[in-house]
Amino acid sequence: MADYNVATPQFINPSIFNYTMPYAPDLKITMINEMDGVDRVRTRGGHDLVNHRYHKNPGETRTGRRSWLISYSYFGDSDFDDLYSKVVKNTNGGQLSFTFRPDSSQSAYFATCKFDMKSLQYKQVANGVYSVKLKIREVW
């Protein structure tokens, strides 16, 4: 798991939308590098049996699947409407993939992703202000 400061995340689907968040999330984004394509079993004798279903995105040297946790504590009404209408709705509630750039200022750093949430949850923290948490997962 790695935390890093970020400018503003960007969501892109070239034929449908290009949306950059209006401001940076709460201080940092957490990136997790999952190694979920590897099954490991320890035998009674203490040996490890390992089965690699997959361990990296085809065509890349980096191993593991990345996911990001992003939270906003003070997300305005119009910001939330924009996120929903431009990203969530156009990905059919997270069923369709999109290109995610955790830092819109770094054009070379991106991933093909989907939302890894059953629903988009938000809490009202003040009049017209919400807290929103997003989990984004790399797909191949």
C-alpha positions as a Markdown table, in Angstrom:
| # | Residue | x | y | z |
|---|---|---|---|---|
| 1 | Met | 0.0 | 0.0 | 0.0 |
| 2 | Ala | 1.4 | 3.4 | -0.9 |
| 3 | Asp | 0.1 | 6.9 | 0.0 |
| 4 | Tyr | 1.1 | 9.8 | -2.2 |
| 5 | Asn | 0.1 | 13.4 | -2.7 |
| 6 | Val | -1.9 | 14.0 | -5.8 |
| 7 | Ala | -3.1 | 17.0 | -7.8 |
| 8 | Thr | -6.5 | 16.1 | -9.2 |
| 9 | Pro | -7.7 | 12.6 | -10.4 |
| 10 | Gln | -9.0 | 12.3 | -13.9 |
| 11 | Phe | -11.5 | 9.9 | -15.5 |
| 12 | Ile | -11.4 | 9.3 | -19.2 |
| 13 | Asn | -13.4 | 7.3 | -21.8 |
| 14 | Pro | -12.4 | 8.8 | -25.1 |
| 15 | Ser | -15.6 | 8.4 | -26.9 |
| 16 | Ile | -17.9 | 9.4 | -24.1 |
| 17 | Phe | -16.3 | 11.6 | -21.4 |
| 18 | Asn | -13.2 | 13.3 | -20.0 |
| 19 | Tyr | -13.7 | 14.5 | -16.4 |
| 20 | Thr | -11.1 | 15.9 | -14.1 |
| 21 | Met | -12.1 | 16.2 | -10.4 |
| 22 | Pro | -12.5 | 19.9 | -9.4 |
| 23 | Tyr | -9.8 | 19.7 | -6.7 |
| 24 | Ala | -7.5 | 17.3 | -5.0 |
| 25 | Pro | -8.8 | 14.6 | -2.5 |
| 26 | Asp | -8.2 | 14.7 | 1.2 |
| 27 | Leu | -4.4 | 15.1 | 1.4 |
| 28 | Lys | -3.6 | 11.9 | -0.3 |
| 29 | Ile | -4.7 | 8.9 | -2.4 |
| 30 | Thr | -4.0 | 5.4 | -1.2 |
| 31 | Met | -2.8 | 3.0 | -3.9 |
| 32 | Ile | -2.8 | -0.8 | -3.2 |
| 33 | Asn | -0.9 | -3.3 | -5.3 |
| 34 | Glu | -2.9 | -6.5 | -5.0 |
| 35 | Met | -1.3 | -9.9 | -5.7 |
| 36 | Asp | -4.7 | -11.7 | -6.1 |
| 37 | Gly | -3.8 | -13.9 | -9.0 |
| 38 | Val | -1.5 | -16.1 | -6.9 |
| 39 | Asp | -2.9 | -19.0 | -4.7 |
| 40 | Arg | -0.6 | -20.3 | -2.0 |
| 41 | Val | -1.2 | -23.4 | 0.1 |
| 42 | Arg | 1.2 | -24.7 | 2.8 |
| 43 | Thr | 1.4 | -28.5 | 3.1 |
| 44 | Arg | 1.5 | -30.3 | 6.4 |
| 45 | Gly | 5.2 | -30.8 | 5.8 |
| 46 | Gly | 5.7 | -27.1 | 5.7 |
| 47 | His | 6.2 | -26.7 | 1.9 |
| 48 | Asp | 4.5 | -24.0 | -0.1 |
| 49 | Leu | 2.6 | -24.9 | -3.2 |
| 50 | Val | 2.0 | -21.9 | -5.5 |
| 51 | Asn | -0.4 | -21.5 | -8.4 |
| 52 | His | 0.0 | -18.4 | -10.6 |
| 53 | Arg | -3.3 | -17.8 | -12.4 |
| 54 | Tyr | -1.9 | -14.4 | -13.4 |
| 55 | His | 0.5 | -12.0 | -11.8 |
| 56 | Lys | 0.6 | -9.0 | -14.1 |
| 57 | Asn | -1.2 | -7.2 | -16.8 |
| 58 | Pro | -0.3 | -8.7 | -20.2 |
| 59 | Gly | 2.4 | -6.6 | -21.9 |
| 60 | Glu | 3.6 | -4.9 | -18.7 |
| 61 | Thr | 6.6 | -5.6 | -16.5 |
| 62 | Arg | 4.9 | -4.4 | -13.3 |
| 63 | Thr | 3.4 | -7.2 | -11.2 |
| 64 | Gly | 0.1 | -7.0 | -9.3 |
| 65 | Arg | -3.2 | -5.2 | -9.8 |
| 66 | Arg | -3.5 | -1.7 | -8.6 |
| 67 | Ser | -6.4 | -0.2 | -6.8 |
| 68 | Trp | -7.0 | 3.3 | -5.4 |
| 69 | Leu | -8.9 | 4.6 | -2.4 |
| 70 | Ile | -9.9 | 8.2 | -2.8 |
| 71 | Ser | -12.0 | 10.2 | -0.3 |
| 72 | Tyr | -13.4 | 13.7 | -0.4 |
| 73 | Ser | -14.7 | 15.2 | 2.9 |
| 74 | Tyr | -16.2 | 18.4 | 1.4 |
| 75 | Phe | -17.6 | 17.7 | -2.0 |
| 76 | Gly | -20.1 | 20.3 | -3.2 |
| 77 | Asp | -23.6 | 19.7 | -4.8 |
| 78 | Ser | -22.5 | 20.6 | -8.3 |
| 79 | Asp | -19.2 | 18.7 | -8.0 |
| 80 | Phe | -21.2 | 15.6 | -7.0 |
| 81 | Asp | -23.7 | 16.1 | -9.8 |
| 82 | Asp | -20.8 | 16.4 | -12.3 |
| 83 | Leu | -19.1 | 13.2 | -11.0 |
| 84 | Tyr | -22.3 | 11.3 | -11.2 |
| 85 | Ser | -23.6 | 12.6 | -14.6 |
| 86 | Lys | -20.2 | 12.5 | -16.4 |
| 87 | Val | -18.5 | 9.4 | -14.9 |
| 88 | Val | -20.8 | 7.1 | -12.9 |
| 89 | Lys | -23.7 | 7.3 | -15.3 |
| 90 | Asn | -21.5 | 7.0 | -18.4 |
| 91 | Thr | -19.8 | 3.9 | -17.0 |
| 92 | Asn | -23.3 | 2.3 | -16.3 |
| 93 | Gly | -22.8 | 2.5 | -12.6 |
| 94 | Gly | -19.2 | 1.2 | -12.8 |
| 95 | Gln | -19.8 | -1.7 | -15.2 |
| 96 | Leu | -17.9 | -0.2 | -18.1 |
| 97 | Ser | -14.2 | 0.5 | -17.8 |
| 98 | Phe | -12.5 | 3.9 | -18.1 |
| 99 | Thr | -9.0 | 5.2 | -18.1 |
| 100 | Phe | -8.0 | 6.5 | -14.7 |
| 101 | Arg | -5.2 | 9.0 | -14.1 |
| 102 | Pro | -4.6 | 9.5 | -10.3 |
| 103 | Asp | -2.8 | 12.7 | -11.0 |
| 104 | Ser | -4.0 | 14.6 | -14.0 |
| 105 | Ser | -0.7 | 16.5 | -14.3 |
| 106 | Gln | 1.2 | 13.3 | -15.1 |
| 107 | Ser | 0.1 | 12.2 | -18.5 |
| 108 | Ala | 2.2 | 9.0 | -18.6 |
| 109 | Tyr | 0.7 | 7.5 | -15.4 |
| 110 | Phe | -2.7 | 5.9 | -16.1 |
| 111 | Ala | -4.6 | 2.6 | -15.8 |
| 112 | Thr | -7.7 | 1.0 | -17.3 |
| 113 | Cys | -10.1 | 0.7 | -14.4 |
| 114 | Lys | -13.6 | 0.1 | -13.0 |
| 115 | Phe | -15.3 | 1.2 | -9.8 |
| 116 | Asp | -14.9 | -1.5 | -7.2 |
| 117 | Met | -18.0 | -0.5 | -5.2 |
| 118 | Lys | -21.5 | -2.0 | -5.1 |
| 119 | Ser | -22.9 | 1.5 | -4.8 |
| 120 | Leu | -21.8 | 5.1 | -4.7 |
| 121 | Gln | -22.2 | 6.2 | -1.1 |
| 122 | Tyr | -22.1 | 9.7 | 0.1 |
| 123 | Lys | -22.9 | 11.5 | 3.4 |
| 124 | Gln | -24.2 | 15.0 | 3.8 |
| 125 | Val | -21.8 | 16.9 | 6.2 |
| 126 | Ala | -23.3 | 20.3 | 5.7 |
| 127 | Asn | -25.9 | 22.1 | 3.6 |
| 128 | Gly | -25.0 | 21.2 | 0.0 |
| 129 | Val | -21.7 | 19.6 | 1.1 |
| 130 | Tyr | -21.0 | 15.8 | 1.0 |
| 131 | Ser | -18.3 | 13.4 | 1.9 |
| 132 | Val | -17.6 | 10.8 | -0.9 |
| 133 | Lys | -15.4 | 7.7 | -1.0 |
| 134 | Leu | -14.4 | 6.0 | -4.2 |
| 135 | Lys | -12.6 | 2.7 | -4.7 |
| 136 | Ile | -11.1 | 2.2 | -8.2 |
| 137 | Arg | -9.6 | -1.1 | -9.4 |
| 138 | Glu | -7.4 | -1.8 | -12.4 |
| 139 | Val | -8.9 | -4.3 | -14.9 |
| 140 | Trp | -7.3 | -6.1 | -17.8 |
